[in-house]
Amino acid sequence: MPKDSIKNRLITTVVIAQLLLAAGLVVTGVYYTHRRLVSALDTSLEGRAMSTAALVRYSEEKPPKLFFDADLARAGLDKEHPDLYEVTTDDGKVLARPANGAEEIPGKQRAKRGHWNFKIGGVPYRALVLHHVPILDREGDEPPASLEIVYATPMVAVNQQVRAAGIFIAVTSLLLLAITVVLALWGIRRGLLPLQHLVDRAALVSAENWEFAPPQEAQDVAELEPLTQAMTTMVDRLHGSFMQQREFLGNAAHELKTPVAILKSTLQSLMQRPRSSEEYRVGLEESLEDLERLERLLQWMLRLARAEQWAHGALRRDLELVDVAGTCEEAIERLRGLAQSRHATIHLASEGAAMLRADPEDLQLVWVNLLENAVRYSPEGAAVEVSVSRNNGGPARVVFEDHGAGIPPEDLPHIFDRFYRSDPSRTRSTGGFGLGLAIAKALVEAYGGTISAASTPGEGTRMTVELPVSTG
């Protein structure tokens, strides 16, 4: 199936528009020319009819009689087709008809209207009738009388002129159409060059070259400006996603490599020489710990992948209405043991119910991740405050605030990145992988919410989550 072309569509539109314009010019020109020529012919007809009426005279005999002086009749303009006339008195007596046109002028309706058209032998004529025309040649003692003058002249010359005008206008219009199409082709091709250059520049973007600089001529075109901005934004996002995926694969490989290497080393050590049952037991326990770490890492990665799939609409679930404050209480209970081991206290303040259509396990996972970070990285005996509020019918806001060492400013923009750890040694000692906040962010965004962090080194960190509430 042939592909549609913008250039072909534009050219077709221009050609059709010019054809319609040319046809309109031809029709309008022919109509106007015909009207003007017919109007001039009608004026000429009236003059010729009055001239014919002037040829009617009274004889000198007594009593005087009307007669028509045919010798003074004007010759017609068309040499091949003579003019026709008919002079009739009030009592219906025909005084004159041309010798070469003795037949009666057709058109019985002429008495009701001034002009009409007819044909004789295929020759078109236009006729005029004048009623009650007075006789000009009177001596004073003749009885009063009036005439009816019918005069017809051929329209062959008029039709030829109209046809010649139509042909001239049509040829001129077609010539202008050809010139317009050529100019349109040149203009459209030139106008689409910035788009072609933009396409050529975009084709240079690859996994090895992410630099996209739209050509200046494309940026100067108003219609292409939104496209260039969208393409620049798209390339930047693709570059960011590509780098994120590359970093994710590298970090995942690194995280998997360490426990696998330790596990392999432990098993190889056990197989080098015969050992006691106690040594085998200790070695197997260490291997199980490494396997558990691998299992936890794979579970975190799987949870992150599912959260991101759901955030992009790839997964659908039937959700129920849950109370945000209730899920926070359950998360606090799950971390009660960790808080007691560090002599920390967790305070929850709630300003009424905030209902959200969600999976309680998802919300608890978000709160547990945020609370665990707050408790682990706060001094022993510190307090962690959690508040749930909803202002003026807006989104539900959940705030987690600790009084720990805080996050350095250079690390703050990256804390939600996957596998990002500002202190890798300390995080590894606590069993973390740098995926908790990434999973929390993916889940919050999956519910249409936002998560942000604010921190002051030496004073603590404040995590704010806003989620749209449901009415039913």
NUTITI-657748 format. One record per residue (C-alpha): x, y, z; residue number from 1. Coordinates in steps of 0.1 Angstrom, whole numbers, always signed. Layout:
BEGIN
       X       Y       Z   seq
       X       Y       Z   NUM
...
This chain:
BEGIN
       X       Y       Z   seq
      +0      +0      +0     1
     +16     +33     -10     2
     +23     +57     +18     3
      +6     +90     +20     4
     +28    +121     +13     5
     +24    +156     +28     6
     +40    +170      -3     7
     +16    +152     -27     8
     -14    +163      -6     9
      -3    +199      -6    10
      +4    +199     -43    11
     -30    +182     -50    12
     -47    +208     -28    13
     -30    +237     -47    14
     -39    +222     -81    15
     -75    +216     -71    16
     -78    +251     -57    17
     -63    +266     -88    18
     -85    +246    -111    19
    -116    +257     -92    20
    -103    +293     -94    21
     -96    +289    -132    22
    -131    +274    -137    23
    -146    +302    -117    24
    -128    +329    -137    25
    -139    +313    -170    26
    -176    +310    -159    27
    -176    +345    -144    28
    -157    +360    -174    29
    -180    +344    -199    30
    -211    +353    -180    31
    -200    +390    -176    32
    -190    +393    -213    33
    -223    +378    -224    34
    -243    +402    -202    35
    -223    +432    -215    36
    -226    +422    -251    37
    -263    +414    -248    38
    -269    +447    -231    39
    -251    +466    -259    40
    -271    +445    -284    41
    -303    +455    -267    42
    -294    +492    -270    43
    -286    +487    -306    44
    -318    +469    -312    45
    -338    +497    -297    46
    -320    +523    -319    47
    -326    +502    -350    48
    -363    +497    -341    49
    -368    +534    -338    50
    -349    +540    -371    51
    -373    +515    -387    52
    -403    +533    -372    53
    -391    +565    -387    54
    -394    +550    -422    55
    -432    +549    -419    56
    -448    +579    -436    57
    -481    +592    -449    58
    -487    +595    -487    59
    -496    +629    -503    60
    -528    +616    -518    61
    -562    +622    -502    62
    -570    +606    -480    63
    -534    +599    -469    64
    -522    +564    -465    65
    -494    +549    -445    66
    -465    +534    -464    67
    -430    +521    -455    68
    -399    +535    -473    69
    -380    +503    -477    70
    -353    +519    -498    71
    -340    +537    -467    72
    -339    +506    -444    73
    -306    +501    -427    74
    -285    +471    -436    75
    -278    +445    -409    76
    -243    +441    -393    77
    -241    +405    -403    78
    -237    +401    -440    79
    -246    +364    -440    80
    -277    +366    -418    81
    -299    +397    -423    82
    -318    +416    -397    83
    -355    +409    -394    84
    -383    +435    -388    85
    -420    +437    -388    86
    -440    +470    -387    87
    -477    +466    -378    88
    -504    +492    -374    89
    -529    +494    -346    90
    -555    +474    -366    91
    -530    +446    -372    92
    -521    +455    -408    93
    -485    +446    -416    94
    -468    +475    -433    95
    -433    +461    -438    96
    -412    +431    -437    97
    -377    +426    -453    98
    -378    +411    -487    99
    -353    +384    -478   100
    -371    +376    -445   101
    -407    +375    -455   102
    -417    +349    -429   103
    -432    +359    -397   104
    -409    +365    -367   105
    -415    +337    -343   106
    -424    +343    -307   107
    -460    +350    -299   108
    -451    +361    -264   109
    -433    +391    -276   110
    -463    +413    -269   111
    -458    +406    -232   112
    -421    +412    -228   113
    -396    +435    -245   114
    -368    +411    -256   115
    -367    +374    -264   116
    -345    +349    -283   117
    -354    +325    -311   118
    -338    +306    -339   119
    -344    +305    -376   120
    -327    +278    -396   121
    -303    +272    -366   122
    -293    +309    -365   123
    -298    +325    -331   124
    -316    +358    -331   125
    -325    +384    -304   126
    -357    +403    -309   127
    -373    +435    -294   128
    -409    +447    -296   129
    -420    +483    -292   130
    -457    +491    -286   131
    -476    +522    -294   132
    -448    +539    -313   133
    -460    +572    -327   134
    -457    +580    -365   135
    -432    +608    -368   136
    -441    +619    -404   137
    -474    +638    -398   138
    -487    +670    -414   139
    -514    +676    -388   140
    -546    +665    -406   141
    -539    +628    -406   142
    -558    +606    -383   143
    -539    +596    -351   144
    -522    +563    -353   145
    -494    +543    -336   146
    -472    +514    -346   147
    -459    +481    -333   148
    -423    +476    -342   149
    -406    +442    -340   150
    -369    +441    -348   151
    -346    +411    -346   152
    -309    +408    -352   153
    -287    +377    -354   154
    -266    +369    -323   155
    -239    +350    -343   156
    -213    +377    -337   157
    -222    +380    -300   158
    -219    +343    -295   159
    -186    +343    -314   160
    -173    +371    -292   161
    -184    +353    -260   162
    -168    +321    -272   163
    -136    +339    -281   164
    -136    +357    -246   165
    -141    +323    -229   166
    -113    +307    -248   167
     -90    +336    -241   168
     -99    +335    -204   169
     -95    +297    -202   170
     -61    +298    -220   171
     -49    +326    -197   172
     -62    +308    -166   173
     -45    +275    -176   174
     -13    +294    -183   175
     -15    +310    -149   176
     -24    +276    -134   177
      +7    +261    -149   178
     +29    +289    -135   179
     +12    +287    -101   180
     +17    +249     -99   181
     +54    +253    -108   182
     +57    +280     -81   183
     +38    +258     -56   184
     +60    +228     -63   185
     +91    +250     -58   186
     +76    +266     -27   187
     +64    +234     -11   188
     +97    +216     -18   189
    +116    +245      -3   190
     +92    +248     +26   191
     +97    +211     +35   192
    +135    +213     +34   193
    +137    +222     +71   194
    +116    +192     +79   195
    +139    +169     +58   196
    +170    +184     +75   197
    +153    +178    +109   198
    +147    +142     +99   199
    +183    +138     +87   200
    +196    +152    +120   201
    +173    +129    +141   202
    +186     +99    +121   203
    +220    +105    +135   204
    +208     +98    +171   205
    +219     +63    +182   206
    +230     +43    +212   207
    +265     +57    +207   208
    +255     +93    +199   209
    +227    +109    +219   210
    +235    +145    +208   211
    +205    +159    +190   212
    +209    +195    +178   213
    +179    +206    +156   214
    +190    +227    +126   215
    +185    +264    +130   216
    +163    +266     +99   217
    +139    +241    +115   218
    +139    +261    +147   219
    +130    +293    +128   220
     +98    +278    +113   221
     +69    +284    +137   222
     +51    +252    +127   223
     +82    +231    +133   224
     +91    +247    +167   225
     +68    +224    +188   226
     +81    +194    +169   227
    +118    +203    +175   228
    +111    +209    +212   229
     +92    +176    +215   230
    +120    +157    +197   231
    +146    +173    +219   232
    +127    +164    +250   233
    +121    +128    +237   234
    +158    +122    +229   235
    +167    +135    +264   236
    +142    +112    +280   237
    +153     +83    +259   238
    +189     +90    +268   239
    +181     +91    +305   240
    +161     +59    +303   241
    +189     +42    +283   242
    +215     +53    +308   243
    +192     +42    +337   244
    +187      +8    +322   245
    +225      +5    +316   246
    +233     +15    +351   247
    +205      -8    +364   248
    +220     -38    +346   249
    +255     -29    +358   250
    +244     -25    +394   251
    +223     -56    +393   252
    +252     -76    +379   253
    +274     -62    +406   254
    +249     -69    +434   255
    +245    -105    +421   256
    +282    -110    +415   257
    +292    -104    +452   258
    +270    -130    +469   259
    +276    -155    +441   260
    +313    -151    +444   261
    +312    -155    +482   262
    +289    -185    +479   263
    +312    -201    +453   264
    +343    -194    +474   265
    +327    -209    +505   266
    +317    -241    +487   267
    +351    -244    +470   268
    +367    -240    +504   269
    +346    -268    +518   270
    +355    -292    +490   271
    +393    -286    +491   272
    +399    -311    +520   273
    +379    -332    +544   274
    +364    -312    +573   275
    +346    -318    +605   276
    +308    -317    +607   277
    +310    -284    +626   278
    +330    -268    +598   279
    +306    -281    +572   280
    +277    -267    +592   281
    +293    -233    +595   282
    +301    -232    +558   283
    +266    -243    +549   284
    +251    -216    +572   285
    +272    -189    +555   286
    +261    -202    +521   287
    +225    -201    +531   288
    +229    -165    +543   289
    +243    -156    +508   290
    +215    -174    +492   291
    +190    -155    +513   292
    +206    -122    +503   293
    +203    -133    +466   294
    +167    -142    +471   295
    +159    -108    +488   296
    +176     -90    +460   297
    +156    -109    +433   298
    +124    -102    +452   299
    +132     -65    +454   300
    +140     -64    +417   301
    +108     -83    +408   302
     +87     -59    +430   303
    +103     -29    +414   304
     +96     -43    +379   305
     +59     -50    +387   306
     +55     -15    +403   307
     +69      +1    +371   308
     +47     -20    +348   309
     +17     -11    +368   310
     +27     +26    +368   311
     +28     +25    +329   312
      -6      +7    +327   313
      +8     -27    +318   314
      -9     -44    +348   315
     -45     -39    +360   316
     -59     -48    +394   317
     -92     -45    +413   318
     -86     -22    +442   319
    -105     -15    +474   320
    -109     +16    +495   321
     -84     +17    +523   322
     -76     +43    +550   323
     -42     +58    +545   324
     -37     +64    +583   325
     -46     +27    +589   326
     -19     +15    +566   327
      +6     +38    +583   328
      -3     +22    +617   329
      +3     -13    +603   330
     +36      -3    +589   331
     +47     +12    +623   332
     +38     -21    +640   333
     +59     -40    +615   334
     +89     -19    +624   335
     +83     -18    +661   336
    +110     -44    +667   337
    +136     -24    +647   338
    +127      +8    +666   339
    +130      -9    +700   340
    +164     -23    +691   341
    +176     +12    +684   342
    +156     +27    +713   343
    +138     +49    +688   344
    +102     +61    +690   345
     +77     +65    +662   346
     +49     +90    +666   347
     +18     +91    +643   348
      -5    +121    +640   349
     -36    +118    +618   350
     -62    +145    +610   351
     -91    +124    +601   352
     -96     +96    +575   353
     -82     +98    +540   354
     -96     +71    +518   355
     -77     +58    +488   356
     -85     +30    +463   357
     -53     +10    +466   358
     -37     -23    +476   359
     -29     -21    +514   360
      +3     -41    +508   361
     +16     -15    +483   362
     +10     +14    +507   363
     +25      -5    +536   364
     +56     -13    +515   365
     +61     +24    +508   366
     +57     +34    +545   367
     +80      +6    +556   368
    +107     +16    +533   369
    +105     +53    +544   370
    +102     +44    +581   371
    +131     +19    +579   372
    +154     +45    +564   373
    +143     +70    +590   374
    +150     +46    +619   375
    +182     +31    +607   376
    +199     +64    +598   377
    +188     +83    +629   378
    +208     +83    +662   379
    +198     +57    +688   380
    +170     +70    +710   381
    +158     +95    +683   382
    +122    +101    +675   383
    +105     +97    +640   384
     +73    +117    +633   385
     +47    +106    +609   386
     +17    +128    +600   387
     -13    +121    +578   388
     -34    +152    +567   389
     -57    +164    +540   390
     -61    +201    +533   391
     -92    +216    +518   392
    -104    +185    +501   393
     -70    +181    +483   394
     -48    +151    +481   395
     -38    +131    +512   396
      -3    +141    +525   397
     +19    +117    +545   398
     +50    +132    +560   399
     +80    +112    +575   400
    +105    +133    +594   401
    +136    +121    +613   402
    +164    +139    +632   403
    +193    +120    +618   404
    +225    +131    +600   405
    +205    +141    +568   406
    +214    +136    +532   407
    +242    +155    +515   408
    +230    +180    +489   409
    +249    +163    +461   410
    +231    +130    +469   411
    +196    +144    +474   412
    +186    +144    +436   413
    +196    +108    +432   414
    +181     +91    +463   415
    +152     +77    +443   416
    +175     +62    +416   417
    +178     +24    +415   418
    +208      +9    +433   419
    +219     +44    +444   420
    +236     +45    +478   421
    +253     +75    +492   422
    +273     +53    +517   423
    +277     +18    +500   424
    +296      +3    +529   425
    +271     +13    +556   426
    +242      +2    +534   427
    +257     -32    +526   428
    +262     -38    +563   429
    +226     -32    +570   430
    +215     -55    +542   431
    +202     -28    +518   432
    +204     -28    +480   433
    +195      +8    +471   434
    +161      -3    +458   435
    +137      +7    +486   436
    +132     +43    +476   437
    +130     +34    +439   438
    +102     +10    +447   439
     +85     +35    +469   440
     +86     +62    +441   441
     +73     +37    +415   442
     +44     +27    +437   443
     +34     +62    +446   444
     +35     +73    +410   445
     +15     +42    +400   446
     -14     +56    +422   447
     -10     +90    +406   448
      +8    +106    +435   449
     +42    +123    +441   450
     +71    +118    +465   451
     +97    +143    +474   452
    +126    +147    +498   453
    +140    +176    +517   454
    +170    +173    +540   455
    +194    +195    +560   456
    +227    +179    +569   457
    +230    +175    +607   458
    +193    +182    +613   459
    +174    +154    +596   460
    +153    +144    +565   461
    +117    +151    +556   462
     +99    +128    +531   463
     +66    +139    +517   464
     +41    +117    +499   465
      +9    +131    +483   466
     -18    +107    +470   467
     -51    +115    +453   468
     -80    +105    +475   469
    -111     +86    +463   470
    -147     +95    +470   471
    -162     +61    +464   472
